[in-house]
Amino acid sequence: MHLRKTVWRAGTMLAALALPLVPAHANDLVTGDLTDLQASFDAQFGTDTRGPRTYSTPFEQQLVSLANAGRGRIGVAAMDLATGRSVDVLGDQRFPMASTSKIAIAATFLEGVDKGRWSLTSEFPLMVPVPSAPFSTPVAPVRAGQYLSATQLIELMLTRSNNYATDALLKVVGGPQAVNEWVRRAGIEDFHIDRDIATLVRDDGAIDPAQVIDKRDSATPRAMVQLVSGLYRGAWLSDSSRSVLLGAMGRCLTGKHRIPAMMPAGVSVAHKTGSLNNTSSDVGIIQTPDGRAYAVAIYVTGQGGRPGREERIASIAKAIFDGYESEPSSGFRRTAAR
Protein backbone atom coordinates (compact mmCIF):
# COMPACT_ATOMS: atom_id res chain seq x y z
CA MET A 1 0.00 0.00 0.00
CA HIS A 2 2.81 2.42 0.82
CA LEU A 3 4.36 1.87 -2.62
CA ARG A 4 1.07 2.53 -4.39
CA LYS A 5 0.61 5.77 -2.46
CA THR A 6 4.13 6.88 -3.33
CA VAL A 7 3.58 6.22 -7.02
CA TRP A 8 0.21 8.02 -6.92
CA ARG A 9 1.84 11.07 -5.38
CA ALA A 10 4.47 11.07 -8.10
CA GLY A 11 1.73 11.05 -10.71
CA THR A 12 -0.08 13.88 -8.92
CA MET A 13 3.09 16.01 -8.92
CA LEU A 14 3.51 15.34 -12.61
CA ALA A 15 0.00 16.55 -13.35
CA ALA A 16 0.57 19.65 -11.25
CA LEU A 17 3.70 20.50 -13.18
CA ALA A 18 1.71 20.23 -16.46
CA LEU A 19 4.85 19.19 -18.32
CA PRO A 20 5.30 16.09 -20.52
CA LEU A 21 8.03 13.82 -19.21
CA VAL A 22 10.05 14.65 -22.34
CA PRO A 23 8.92 17.92 -23.93
CA ALA A 24 9.39 17.69 -27.68
CA HIS A 25 10.54 21.29 -27.87
CA ALA A 26 12.90 21.24 -24.88
CA ASN A 27 15.90 21.89 -27.11
CA ASP A 28 14.45 25.06 -28.58
CA LEU A 29 12.64 26.85 -25.77
CA VAL A 30 14.83 28.57 -23.21
CA THR A 31 12.44 31.09 -21.71
CA GLY A 32 12.58 31.94 -18.06
CA ASP A 33 9.21 30.28 -17.42
CA LEU A 34 10.34 27.00 -18.97
CA THR A 35 13.64 27.12 -17.10
CA ASP A 36 11.78 27.57 -13.81
CA LEU A 37 9.38 24.76 -14.68
CA GLN A 38 12.21 22.41 -15.59
CA ALA A 39 14.00 23.27 -12.35
CA SER A 40 10.87 22.35 -10.40
CA PHE A 41 10.52 19.13 -12.38
CA ASP A 42 14.18 18.22 -11.79
CA ALA A 43 13.82 18.85 -8.08
CA GLN A 44 11.09 16.18 -7.92
CA PHE A 45 12.26 13.60 -10.47
CA GLY A 46 15.88 14.33 -11.43
CA THR A 47 17.32 15.49 -14.73
CA ASP A 48 17.29 12.00 -16.28
CA THR A 49 13.51 11.97 -16.13
CA ARG A 50 13.06 15.02 -18.33
CA GLY A 51 15.35 13.64 -20.99
CA PRO A 52 18.29 14.68 -23.13
CA ARG A 53 18.89 18.35 -23.86
CA THR A 54 20.94 18.17 -27.05
CA TYR A 55 21.55 15.85 -29.98
CA SER A 56 24.47 16.57 -32.26
CA THR A 57 23.87 14.38 -35.34
CA PRO A 58 20.97 13.96 -37.80
CA PHE A 59 20.71 10.33 -36.65
CA GLU A 60 20.16 11.37 -33.05
CA GLN A 61 17.84 14.22 -34.02
CA GLN A 62 15.68 11.85 -36.06
CA LEU A 63 15.55 9.44 -33.16
CA VAL A 64 14.43 12.03 -30.62
CA SER A 65 11.83 13.32 -33.08
CA LEU A 66 10.29 9.85 -33.39
CA ALA A 67 10.50 9.35 -29.61
CA ASN A 68 8.49 12.52 -28.93
CA ALA A 69 6.66 11.96 -25.66
CA GLY A 70 3.75 14.23 -26.49
CA ARG A 71 1.39 11.23 -26.53
CA GLY A 72 3.15 9.11 -23.91
CA ARG A 73 6.60 8.29 -22.55
CA ILE A 74 9.02 6.60 -24.96
CA GLY A 75 12.38 5.12 -24.00
CA VAL A 76 14.96 3.96 -26.53
CA ALA A 77 18.48 2.60 -26.41
CA ALA A 78 20.60 1.00 -29.12
CA MET A 79 24.18 -0.08 -29.73
CA ASP A 80 26.16 -1.01 -32.82
CA LEU A 81 27.89 -4.15 -31.57
CA ALA A 82 30.77 -3.75 -34.02
CA THR A 83 31.72 -0.24 -32.98
CA GLY A 84 30.14 0.35 -29.58
CA ARG A 85 28.34 3.40 -30.97
CA SER A 86 25.34 3.99 -28.65
CA VAL A 87 22.29 6.21 -28.87
CA ASP A 88 19.39 6.63 -26.49
CA VAL A 89 16.36 8.70 -25.60
CA LEU A 90 15.40 8.42 -21.94
CA GLY A 91 17.75 5.48 -21.87
CA ASP A 92 18.23 5.75 -18.11
CA GLN A 93 14.54 6.03 -17.22
CA ARG A 94 12.55 3.05 -15.91
CA PHE A 95 9.82 1.46 -18.05
CA PRO A 96 7.58 -1.56 -17.43
CA MET A 97 9.39 -4.62 -18.76
CA ALA A 98 6.21 -6.65 -19.22
CA SER A 99 7.22 -9.82 -21.11
CA THR A 100 10.64 -8.53 -22.15
CA SER A 101 11.73 -9.75 -18.70
CA LYS A 102 11.37 -13.29 -20.04
CA ILE A 103 14.79 -12.96 -21.68
CA ALA A 104 16.42 -12.72 -18.25
CA ILE A 105 14.26 -15.52 -16.84
CA ALA A 106 15.33 -17.82 -19.67
CA ALA A 107 18.98 -16.82 -19.19
CA THR A 108 18.79 -17.59 -15.47
CA PHE A 109 17.38 -21.05 -16.19
CA LEU A 110 19.99 -21.73 -18.88
CA GLU A 111 22.78 -20.81 -16.47
CA GLY A 112 21.39 -23.60 -14.28
CA VAL A 113 21.58 -25.95 -17.26
CA ASP A 114 25.21 -24.97 -17.81
CA LYS A 115 25.96 -25.71 -14.15
CA GLY A 116 24.22 -29.10 -14.22
CA ARG A 117 21.33 -28.18 -11.90
CA TRP A 118 18.78 -29.34 -14.46
CA SER A 119 18.70 -30.15 -18.17
CA LEU A 120 16.76 -29.13 -21.26
CA THR A 121 15.02 -32.49 -21.19
CA SER A 122 13.88 -32.03 -17.57
CA GLU A 123 10.10 -31.72 -17.36
CA PHE A 124 8.21 -29.14 -15.30
CA PRO A 125 4.50 -28.29 -15.01
CA LEU A 126 2.91 -25.23 -16.53
CA MET A 127 1.79 -22.77 -13.84
CA VAL A 128 -1.87 -22.06 -14.62
CA PRO A 129 -3.55 -19.12 -12.83
CA VAL A 130 -6.50 -19.79 -10.54
CA PRO A 131 -9.11 -16.98 -10.80
CA SER A 132 -8.66 -14.34 -8.10
CA ALA A 133 -9.55 -10.69 -7.68
CA PRO A 134 -6.86 -8.05 -8.39
CA PHE A 135 -4.69 -7.34 -5.33
CA SER A 136 -6.65 -9.90 -3.30
CA THR A 137 -3.43 -11.73 -2.42
CA PRO A 138 0.25 -10.72 -2.56
CA VAL A 139 0.88 -13.52 -5.08
CA ALA A 140 -1.74 -14.72 -7.54
CA PRO A 141 -2.73 -18.35 -6.94
CA VAL A 142 -1.72 -20.88 -9.60
CA ARG A 143 -2.06 -24.63 -10.10
CA ALA A 144 0.20 -27.14 -11.77
CA GLY A 145 -0.77 -27.98 -15.32
CA GLN A 146 0.67 -30.14 -18.08
CA TYR A 147 4.30 -31.21 -17.79
CA LEU A 148 6.57 -30.08 -20.62
CA SER A 149 10.30 -30.29 -21.22
CA ALA A 150 12.42 -27.24 -20.52
CA THR A 151 13.09 -26.94 -24.25
CA GLN A 152 9.35 -26.74 -24.91
CA LEU A 153 8.82 -24.24 -22.10
CA ILE A 154 11.57 -21.94 -23.40
CA GLU A 155 10.12 -22.14 -26.90
CA LEU A 156 6.65 -21.24 -25.64
CA MET A 157 7.79 -18.37 -23.43
CA LEU A 158 10.04 -16.72 -26.02
CA THR A 159 8.27 -17.39 -29.32
CA ARG A 160 4.66 -17.07 -28.12
CA SER A 161 5.20 -15.19 -24.84
CA ASN A 162 3.32 -17.91 -22.96
CA ASN A 163 2.90 -16.84 -19.33
CA TYR A 164 2.21 -20.33 -17.95
CA ALA A 165 5.53 -21.58 -19.35
CA THR A 166 7.34 -18.53 -18.03
CA ASP A 167 6.07 -19.00 -14.49
CA ALA A 168 7.01 -22.67 -14.69
CA LEU A 169 10.67 -21.82 -15.26
CA LEU A 170 10.53 -18.86 -12.89
CA LYS A 171 9.48 -21.25 -10.12
CA VAL A 172 12.27 -23.68 -11.03
CA VAL A 173 15.02 -21.05 -10.74
CA GLY A 174 13.76 -19.74 -7.40
CA GLY A 175 11.43 -16.88 -8.28
CA PRO A 176 12.03 -13.22 -9.13
CA GLN A 177 14.85 -12.86 -6.60
CA ALA A 178 16.92 -15.54 -8.34
CA VAL A 179 16.57 -13.68 -11.65
CA ASN A 180 17.57 -10.41 -10.01
CA GLU A 181 20.63 -12.09 -8.56
CA TRP A 182 21.64 -13.42 -11.99
CA VAL A 183 21.22 -9.97 -13.50
CA ARG A 184 23.39 -8.42 -10.78
CA ARG A 185 26.08 -11.05 -11.30
CA ALA A 186 26.01 -10.11 -14.96
CA GLY A 187 26.83 -6.54 -13.93
CA ILE A 188 23.52 -5.05 -15.06
CA GLU A 189 21.93 -2.30 -12.99
CA ASP A 190 18.49 -0.68 -13.29
CA PHE A 191 16.66 -3.97 -13.75
CA HIS A 192 14.32 -5.57 -11.22
CA ILE A 193 11.60 -8.23 -11.27
CA ASP A 194 9.20 -8.11 -8.33
CA ARG A 195 6.31 -10.43 -9.28
CA ASP A 196 5.64 -13.59 -11.19
CA ILE A 197 3.78 -13.19 -14.46
CA ALA A 198 0.45 -14.42 -13.07
CA THR A 199 0.48 -11.71 -10.41
CA LEU A 200 1.79 -9.05 -12.80
CA VAL A 201 -1.02 -9.71 -15.29
CA ARG A 202 -3.75 -10.05 -12.65
CA ASP A 203 -2.89 -6.73 -11.00
CA ASP A 204 -2.14 -4.82 -14.20
CA GLY A 205 -3.93 -1.54 -14.91
CA ALA A 206 -3.76 0.27 -11.58
CA ILE A 207 -1.02 2.62 -12.78
CA ASP A 208 -0.73 4.43 -16.11
CA PRO A 209 2.90 4.04 -17.28
CA ALA A 210 2.51 6.96 -19.68
CA GLN A 211 2.22 9.30 -16.71
CA VAL A 212 3.83 7.55 -13.76
CA ILE A 213 7.20 5.85 -13.28
CA ASP A 214 6.66 2.62 -11.34
CA LYS A 215 9.97 0.91 -10.56
CA ARG A 216 8.39 -2.48 -9.90
CA ASP A 217 9.05 -5.02 -12.64
CA SER A 218 10.92 -2.40 -14.62
CA ALA A 219 14.20 -1.74 -16.38
CA THR A 220 15.86 1.04 -18.30
CA PRO A 221 16.31 0.71 -22.07
CA ARG A 222 20.08 0.91 -21.60
CA ALA A 223 20.00 -1.99 -19.12
CA MET A 224 18.08 -4.11 -21.60
CA VAL A 225 20.55 -3.30 -24.38
CA GLN A 226 23.33 -4.38 -22.05
CA LEU A 227 21.44 -7.63 -21.40
CA VAL A 228 20.76 -8.61 -25.02
CA SER A 229 24.16 -7.46 -26.28
CA GLY A 230 25.92 -9.53 -23.61
CA LEU A 231 23.87 -12.59 -24.46
CA TYR A 232 24.56 -12.10 -28.16
CA ARG A 233 28.29 -11.86 -27.50
CA GLY A 234 28.25 -15.01 -25.35
CA ALA A 235 29.22 -13.20 -22.14
CA TRP A 236 27.37 -15.34 -19.57
CA LEU A 237 26.15 -18.59 -21.10
CA SER A 238 27.70 -21.55 -22.88
CA ASP A 239 27.57 -21.58 -26.67
CA SER A 240 24.80 -24.19 -26.60
CA SER A 241 22.66 -22.25 -24.11
CA ARG A 242 23.23 -19.02 -26.01
CA SER A 243 22.03 -20.75 -29.18
CA VAL A 244 18.89 -22.01 -27.43
CA LEU A 245 17.98 -18.54 -26.18
CA LEU A 246 18.81 -16.54 -29.31
CA GLY A 247 17.37 -19.23 -31.54
CA ALA A 248 14.01 -18.99 -29.78
CA MET A 249 14.12 -15.19 -29.94
CA GLY A 250 14.79 -15.49 -33.67
CA ARG A 251 11.58 -17.52 -34.03
CA CYS A 252 9.47 -14.97 -32.12
CA LEU A 253 5.88 -15.02 -33.41
CA THR A 254 4.65 -11.97 -31.49
CA GLY A 255 5.44 -8.39 -32.46
CA LYS A 256 5.45 -8.71 -36.24
CA HIS A 257 4.33 -5.07 -36.34
CA ARG A 258 7.16 -3.95 -34.04
CA ILE A 259 10.94 -4.12 -34.66
CA PRO A 260 10.76 -6.44 -37.70
CA ALA A 261 7.94 -4.54 -39.43
CA MET A 262 10.01 -2.12 -41.51
CA MET A 263 13.28 -4.04 -41.80
CA PRO A 264 14.62 -4.60 -45.34
CA ALA A 265 14.66 -8.05 -46.90
CA GLY A 266 17.49 -10.22 -45.62
CA VAL A 267 17.68 -8.52 -42.21
CA SER A 268 17.02 -10.89 -39.30
CA VAL A 269 15.61 -9.96 -35.90
CA ALA A 270 15.92 -11.99 -32.68
CA HIS A 271 13.62 -10.25 -30.23
CA LYS A 272 11.15 -10.42 -27.35
CA THR A 273 8.05 -8.30 -27.06
CA GLY A 274 6.18 -6.99 -24.04
CA SER A 275 2.62 -5.71 -23.58
CA LEU A 276 0.69 -4.47 -20.56
CA ASN A 277 -1.79 -1.69 -19.80
CA ASN A 278 -0.99 1.28 -22.07
CA THR A 279 2.52 0.04 -22.81
CA SER A 280 4.17 -1.95 -25.61
CA SER A 281 7.82 -2.84 -26.04
CA ASP A 282 10.31 -4.81 -28.06
CA VAL A 283 13.90 -5.75 -27.26
CA GLY A 284 16.39 -7.66 -29.34
CA ILE A 285 19.15 -7.92 -31.93
CA ILE A 286 18.92 -6.70 -35.53
CA GLN A 287 21.43 -8.46 -37.79
CA THR A 288 22.28 -7.51 -41.37
CA PRO A 289 23.18 -9.97 -44.14
CA ASP A 290 26.81 -8.81 -43.98
CA GLY A 291 27.03 -9.61 -40.27
CA ARG A 292 26.59 -6.24 -38.55
CA ALA A 293 24.46 -6.46 -35.41
CA TYR A 294 22.56 -3.82 -33.46
CA ALA A 295 21.13 -4.29 -29.98
CA VAL A 296 17.86 -2.41 -29.55
CA ALA A 297 15.41 -1.76 -26.71
CA ILE A 298 12.26 0.28 -27.33
CA TYR A 299 9.60 0.98 -24.69
CA VAL A 300 6.50 2.94 -25.71
CA THR A 301 3.53 4.09 -23.64
CA GLY A 302 0.37 5.90 -24.68
CA GLN A 303 0.18 6.80 -28.39
CA GLY A 304 -3.60 6.33 -28.44
CA GLY A 305 -3.56 2.54 -28.31
CA ARG A 306 -1.62 -0.57 -29.22
CA PRO A 307 -1.54 0.03 -33.01
CA GLY A 308 -0.06 3.48 -32.41
CA ARG A 309 2.55 2.09 -30.04
CA GLU A 310 3.52 -0.65 -32.47
CA GLU A 311 3.81 1.81 -35.34
CA ARG A 312 6.08 3.98 -33.19
CA ILE A 313 8.27 0.99 -32.29
CA ALA A 314 8.58 0.01 -35.96
CA SER A 315 9.46 3.57 -37.01
CA ILE A 316 12.07 3.95 -34.29
CA ALA A 317 13.63 0.57 -35.10
CA LYS A 318 13.87 1.52 -38.78
CA ALA A 319 15.46 4.87 -37.88
CA ILE A 320 18.03 3.07 -35.73
CA PHE A 321 18.79 0.62 -38.54
CA ASP A 322 19.10 3.38 -41.16
CA GLY A 323 21.18 5.54 -38.82
CA TYR A 324 23.72 2.84 -38.12
CA GLU A 325 23.83 1.69 -41.73
CA SER A 326 24.64 5.23 -42.85
CA GLU A 327 27.65 5.47 -40.52
CA PRO A 328 31.15 3.99 -40.90
CA SER A 329 31.43 0.44 -39.62
CA SER A 330 34.39 1.22 -37.38
CA GLY A 331 35.92 3.98 -35.33
CA PHE A 332 32.75 5.62 -33.99
CA ARG A 333 32.38 5.06 -30.26
CA ARG A 334 30.80 8.26 -29.00
CA THR A 335 27.65 8.02 -26.88
CA ALA A 336 24.76 10.42 -27.44
CA ALA A 337 24.47 13.26 -24.95
CA ARG A 338 21.98 12.53 -22.18
Stockholm file with secondary structure:
# STOCKHOLM 1.0

chainA/1-338         MHLRKTVWRAGTMLAALALPLVPAHANDLVTGDLTDLQASFDAQFGTDTRGPRTYSTPFEQQLVSLANAGRGRIGVAAMDLATGRSVDVLGDQRFPMASTSKIAIAATFLEGVDKGRWSLTSEFPLMVPVPSAPFSTPVAPVRAGQYLSATQLIELMLTRSNNYATDALLKVVGGPQAVNEWVRRAGIEDFHIDRDIATLVRDDGAIDPAQVIDKRDSATPRAMVQLVSGLYRGAWLSDSSRSVLLGAMGRCLTGKHRIPAMMPAGVSVAHKTGSLNNTSSDVGIIQTPDGRAYAVAIYVTGQGGRPGREERIASIAKAIFDGYESEPSSGFRRTAAR
#=GR chainA/1-338 SS CHHHHHHHHHHHHHHHHTCCSSCTTTTTCCCHHHHHHHHHHHHHHCHHHHCCSCCCSHHHHHHHHHTCGGGSCEEEEEEETTTCCEEEESTTSCEECGGGGHHHHHHHHHHHHHTTSSCTTCEEEEEEECCCCTTSSSSCCEEEEEEEEHHHHHHHHHHSCCHHHHHHHHHHHTSHHHHHHHHHHTTCCSEECCSCHHHHHHTTTSSCTTTCCCCTTEECHHHHHHHHHHHHHTSSSCHHHHHHHHHHHHTCCSCTTSGGGGCCTTCEEEEEEEEETTEEEEEEEEECTTSCEEEEEEEEECTTSHHHHHHHHHHHHHHHHHHHHTSCSSSCCCBCCC
#=GC SS_cons         CHHHHHHHHHHHHHHHHTCCSSCTTTTTCCCHHHHHHHHHHHHHHCHHHHCCSCCCSHHHHHHHHHTCGGGSCEEEEEEETTTCCEEEESTTSCEECGGGGHHHHHHHHHHHHHTTSSCTTCEEEEEEECCCCTTSSSSCCEEEEEEEEHHHHHHHHHHSCCHHHHHHHHHHHTSHHHHHHHHHHTTCCSEECCSCHHHHHHTTTSSCTTTCCCCTTEECHHHHHHHHHHHHHTSSSCHHHHHHHHHHHHTCCSCTTSGGGGCCTTCEEEEEEEEETTEEEEEEEEECTTSCEEEEEEEEECTTSHHHHHHHHHHHHHHHHHHHHTSCSSSCCCBCCC
//
